[in-house]
């Protein structure tokens, strides 16, 4: 049996597939998730559970007991949907920042060799120079982006104060099988795949010309595993990106062709994007429509030269191949032919 690895947020999209890869390579696993956003079904292969899940909040005082004997902790647990964070900032900060503090302290107390913290490219939300590099100055303002930046600063603190080995990974737009397509605000690729497979008209926002950097799940977890095992990853921060930006219209056309449909999307104003969260627009200080429009239309592109130089990693799955795999899994999940 290989060394023990702990994954928080293990029933989520990325965490569950990372767990399966570690399980397949013989690691002793402790999987933690409170199932606020994760699903136990993600930890099943052909209907059979491949690992035990401990249902636990990352803020629990009992957390250190589950870290005992662990070689590495992947900290993926967080509230990630932007409007959910914005709608309940206290809970978002409590979990995304306070939860990270609890994870780091539990790792310190139990002598964990390395922590890999999942951050986000959203911290670059106000940057204007592209591609974004890890040492660029950032100025996040939306609650999710800000909470992840604060959590990164905690990681920096624990590196400096205690000499702990901590690697930070900044995920761009991750897509692939097992992404949550049923949540209130599903991510773009999961959403359009679901709608087109169900024969429905997807509702999109702005004009579809906004461009983002999309990276496939397997490439993401290749980098996660490198961050766990490579000595050079300690103390580093890495963009997890493909280094290529695609427009909403380009992605939509690819998915529609692979699904085999001629359905065209409906476009609405960017300011309607978070209308399922009316509390953001109520009261004397509503969310700025200009900020929301900027978020919808923002451009993202990550510089991955650092991870390639230090770890020999770069994204290898093409967008068409990744979308085909995603669609195949979603067909099965939805029970459609």
Secondary structure by P-SEA (a helix, b strand, c coil): cccbbbbcccccaaaaaaaaaaaaaccbbbbbbcccccccccccccccccbbbbbccccccccccccccccccccccccccaaaaaacaaaaaaaaaaaaaaaaaaaaaacccbbbbbbcccccccccccccccccbbbbccaaaaaaaaaaaaaaaaaaacccbbbbbbbccccccccccccccccaaaaaaaaaaacbbbbbcccccbbbbbbcaaaaaaaaaaaacccccccbbbbbcccccccaaaaaaaaaaaacccbbbbbcccccccccccccccccccccaaaaaaaaabbbbbbaaaaaaaccccccccaaaaaaaaaaaaaaaaccc
